Amino acid sequence: MAERLTSAESPLVKVIGKPGSALAHALRDFLHRSDIPFESVQVTTDEEARAIAGVAHLHDSRLPVCVFADGTRMECPTLRQILEKLGWFKTPSRSEYDLAIYGAGPAGLSAAVYGASEGLRTVLIERWAVGGQSGSTSSIENYLGFPQGIAGAELAERAREQAEKFGAEILLGREGLRAEFMPGSGVGYLADGTRISARASICATGMEYRRLDLPDEERFRGAGVYYGAGASEAALTRGEPVFIVGGGNSAGQAAMHFSPQASEVTLVIHGSSLKETLSKYLVDRIYAAPNVEVLPCTEVVALEGDEELREITLRDRKSGRERKARTRWLFICIGGVPQTRWAVEVGAVRDDAGYIVTGPDLACVPHDHARRWPLDREPYYLETSLPGVFAAGDVRHGSVKRYASAVGEGAMAVIFVHRYLTGG
Ligand SMILES: Cc1cc2nc3c(=O)[nH]c(=O)nc-3n(C[C@H](O)[C@H](O)[C@H](O)COP(=O)(O)OP(=O)(O)OC[C@H]3O[C@@H](n4cnc5c(N)ncnc54)[C@H](O)[C@@H]3O)c2cc1C
């Protein structure tokens, strides 16, 4: 029978798809991160596909179907169509801004709030939804002022509202591809051809989840293999075994989030103990949860399935022994790689791992002579090797990879933007 799971009492959108649909997963992920109440309906037979989704059969290319509260129906919609329907697809209103911010994670959102509230004509460009990495987490428990914790999506949505209240323009579903910087101005080129001109820029593009690099990993992406804490999928795992790879706080949070629904949650970790990598409050909760098991010194080495993931192979890193486990749910939370492709072409200095180098670190990290800091004054603390271009949050070399630090750096970057713009 079709399974219905609702994220709120009055869903704004119904997403009807078959289990293991990568596009249905992407739509759920976007709606979840955007804090939009939705209902997920999984159809499993041709009859259900006809009766509930109004398509010919279960493998009809018109699936997934989205139905909005006002009756609007969209077949196999793109992100842009969804954004347009929500009234969130914006065209830049100005030919030039004071400040362009790339990436709407905590660092970018914070920069947008401070930039716009302090009178800068500010635009914030985000390739997916607001919130960044932690948009997929069910509860951020160490952010100041929220003793009971707060969902990443809720925190991000509040920040989005706040930034817009102060007049920041937010362009969602638009990816910054490359940039050109001249003294006093910069131009960002977005994937859809839009050109953004600004007197100063902040790169807050953060990190993207690291892959396991297994054969078929891409094939099962969104169809059994998920990255991050997977809050949008949690309800769908009811009564089924869930595997999480990773021993950091994000993996621990995910384990605790899945445990009330899943039949059992297995945390697969490289090391011998969680205590080396996880905050104590999470270690205590994980060991107290009856259906959470920790598999130390273990790795996932193979994925198998048909249209969706069915089975994984686990290898004991000490003995080399392998065993198979049946599951449709593998969540990968093993950190990330910085999103700095644009910086290569434009010549901004990066460290060996690809993080953007700023301020005093520019004097310490080796780089070629051509990329030397070009001005008489020293670079500001969060300024990259390109004057007027700043970096904040996880994307920055040496940053503390925490929500609060990203928010702090976003706010701090705006102070340096003011100094740069006033020539101070
Ligand atoms: C599952 C999970 C749970 C976490 N929980 C906690 C927690 O409880 N407490 C805590 O302190 N920290 C937590 N963290 C860490 C915290 O989320 C990060 O440190 C923080 O999100 C970094 O913020 P950021 O803005 O620098 O980058 P990100 O959050 O990575 O955001 C970057 C944004 O830039 C966008 N982007 C990238 N490239 C482009 C481009 N070319 N054009 C446009 N947009 C682009 C991305 O889509 C993304 O939205 C967690 C992380 C994860 C993964």
The ligand as an SDF file (V2000), in Angstrom:
LIG
                    3D

 53 58  0  0  0  0  0  0  0  0999 V2000
   25.1090   16.9200    9.1770 C   0  0  0  0  0  0  0  0  0  0  0  0
   25.8940   18.0350    9.8290 C   0  0  0  0  0  0  0  0  0  0  0  0
   25.5610   18.4440   11.1050 C   0  0  0  0  0  0  0  0  0  0  0  0
   26.2650   19.4880   11.7260 C   0  0  0  0  0  0  0  0  0  0  0  0
   25.9250   19.8550   12.9850 N   0  0  0  0  0  0  0  0  0  0  0  0
   26.6180   20.8370   13.6040 C   0  0  0  0  0  0  0  0  0  0  0  0
   26.2950   21.2070   14.9500 C   0  0  0  0  0  0  0  0  0  0  0  0
   25.4220   20.6210   15.5880 O   0  0  0  0  0  0  0  0  0  0  0  0
   27.0070   22.2310   15.5080 N   0  0  0  0  0  0  0  0  0  0  0  0
   28.0040   22.8880   14.8370 C   0  0  0  0  0  0  0  0  0  0  0  0
   28.6000   23.8120   15.3910 O   0  0  0  0  0  0  0  0  0  0  0  0
   28.3230   22.5540   13.5750 N   0  0  0  0  0  0  0  0  0  0  0  0
   27.6620   21.5430   12.9460 C   0  0  0  0  0  0  0  0  0  0  0  0
   28.0040   21.1650   11.6660 N   0  0  0  0  0  0  0  0  0  0  0  0
   29.0450   21.9410   10.9770 C   0  0  0  0  0  0  0  0  0  0  0  0
   28.4230   23.2420   10.4050 C   0  0  0  0  0  0  0  0  0  0  0  0
   27.2070   22.9250    9.7610 O   0  0  0  0  0  0  0  0  0  0  0  0
   29.3710   23.9010    9.4180 C   0  0  0  0  0  0  0  0  0  0  0  0
   30.5520   24.2560   10.0970 O   0  0  0  0  0  0  0  0  0  0  0  0
   28.7240   25.1410    8.8000 C   0  0  0  0  0  0  0  0  0  0  0  0
   27.5600   24.7920    8.0730 O   0  0  0  0  0  0  0  0  0  0  0  0
   29.6770   25.8670    7.8690 C   0  0  0  0  0  0  0  0  0  0  0  0
   28.9860   26.9260    7.3080 O   0  0  0  0  0  0  0  0  0  0  0  0
   29.4250   27.6420    5.9530 P   0  0  0  0  0  0  0  0  0  0  0  0
   28.4150   28.6920    5.6990 O   0  0  0  0  0  0  0  0  0  0  0  0
   30.8370   28.0460    6.0570 O   0  0  0  0  0  0  0  0  0  0  0  0
   29.3910   26.5220    4.8070 O   0  0  0  0  0  0  0  0  0  0  0  0
   28.2650   25.4990    4.3540 P   0  0  0  0  0  0  0  0  0  0  0  0
   27.3520   25.1630    5.4530 O   0  0  0  0  0  0  0  0  0  0  0  0
   29.0150   24.3970    3.6980 O   0  0  0  0  0  0  0  0  0  0  0  0
   27.4290   26.3010    3.2570 O   0  0  0  0  0  0  0  0  0  0  0  0
   27.9480   26.6090    2.0040 C   0  0  0  0  0  0  0  0  0  0  0  0
   26.8170   26.9130    1.0330 C   0  0  0  0  0  0  0  0  0  0  0  0
   27.3870   27.3650   -0.1950 O   0  0  0  0  0  0  0  0  0  0  0  0
   26.6550   26.8040   -1.2780 C   0  0  0  0  0  0  0  0  0  0  0  0
   27.5370   26.8010   -2.4580 N   0  0  0  0  0  0  0  0  0  0  0  0
   28.6660   26.0580   -2.6580 C   0  0  0  0  0  0  0  0  0  0  0  0
   29.2070   26.3600   -3.8420 N   0  0  0  0  0  0  0  0  0  0  0  0
   28.4230   27.3090   -4.4010 C   0  0  0  0  0  0  0  0  0  0  0  0
   28.4770   28.0400   -5.6210 C   0  0  0  0  0  0  0  0  0  0  0  0
   29.4450   27.8320   -6.5030 N   0  0  0  0  0  0  0  0  0  0  0  0
   27.4970   28.9380   -5.8970 N   0  0  0  0  0  0  0  0  0  0  0  0
   26.5030   29.1540   -4.9980 C   0  0  0  0  0  0  0  0  0  0  0  0
   26.3980   28.4980   -3.8260 N   0  0  0  0  0  0  0  0  0  0  0  0
   27.3530   27.5950   -3.5370 C   0  0  0  0  0  0  0  0  0  0  0  0
   26.2830   25.4130   -0.7830 C   0  0  0  0  0  0  0  0  0  0  0  0
   25.1830   24.8800   -1.4940 O   0  0  0  0  0  0  0  0  0  0  0  0
   25.9580   25.6970    0.6850 C   0  0  0  0  0  0  0  0  0  0  0  0
   24.6090   26.0290    0.8690 O   0  0  0  0  0  0  0  0  0  0  0  0
   27.3230   20.1300   11.0360 C   0  0  0  0  0  0  0  0  0  0  0  0
   27.6590   19.7140    9.7400 C   0  0  0  0  0  0  0  0  0  0  0  0
   26.9700   18.6730    9.1500 C   0  0  0  0  0  0  0  0  0  0  0  0
   27.3650   18.2090    7.7710 C   0  0  0  0  0  0  0  0  0  0  0  0
  1  2  1  0
  2  3  1  0
  2 52  2  0
  3  4  2  0
  4  5  1  0
  4 50  1  0
  5  6  2  0
  6  7  1  0
  6 13  1  0
  7  8  2  0
  7  9  1  0
  9 10  1  0
 10 11  2  0
 10 12  1  0
 12 13  2  0
 13 14  1  0
 14 15  1  0
 14 50  1  0
 15 16  1  0
 16 17  1  0
 16 18  1  0
 18 19  1  0
 18 20  1  0
 20 21  1  0
 20 22  1  0
 22 23  1  0
 23 24  1  0
 24 25  2  0
 24 26  1  0
 24 27  1  0
 27 28  1  0
 28 29  2  0
 28 30  1  0
 28 31  1  0
 31 32  1  0
 32 33  1  0
 33 34  1  0
 33 48  1  0
 34 35  1  0
 35 36  1  0
 35 46  1  0
 36 37  1  0
 36 45  1  0
 37 38  2  0
 38 39  1  0
 39 40  1  0
 39 45  2  0
 40 41  1  0
 40 42  2  0
 42 43  1  0
 43 44  2  0
 44 45  1  0
 46 47  1  0
 46 48  1  0
 48 49  1  0
 50 51  2  0
 51 52  1  0
 52 53  1  0
M  END
$$$$
